[in-house]
């Protein structure tokens, strides 16, 4: 995208809780210079939905992302799909996850 002249910013997902991830995304959105296309993949679909109401967001993109309906529990939704290979590589230490 940068090669096409687009300004790209990535959000570091803290891998703790959804509210922490939304807060991290909102901090990055606050720093954008104008209309922003907000994209997410996999679990980040939840973050896109929650933080996507930010005033600078002009469009949402879900790339193979899980996006539950309003009020739908993500954990319950996730159990209806096969475990993604990347999840096997996550190690939790308390409420923080990291890739092994």
Secondary structure, DSSP 8 states (H G I E B T S, - for coil): -GGGT---------SS-HHHHHHHHHHHHHT--S-EEEEEEETHHHHHHHHTTSTTEEEEEEEEE----TT--HHHHHTTS---GGGGGEEEETTEEEE-
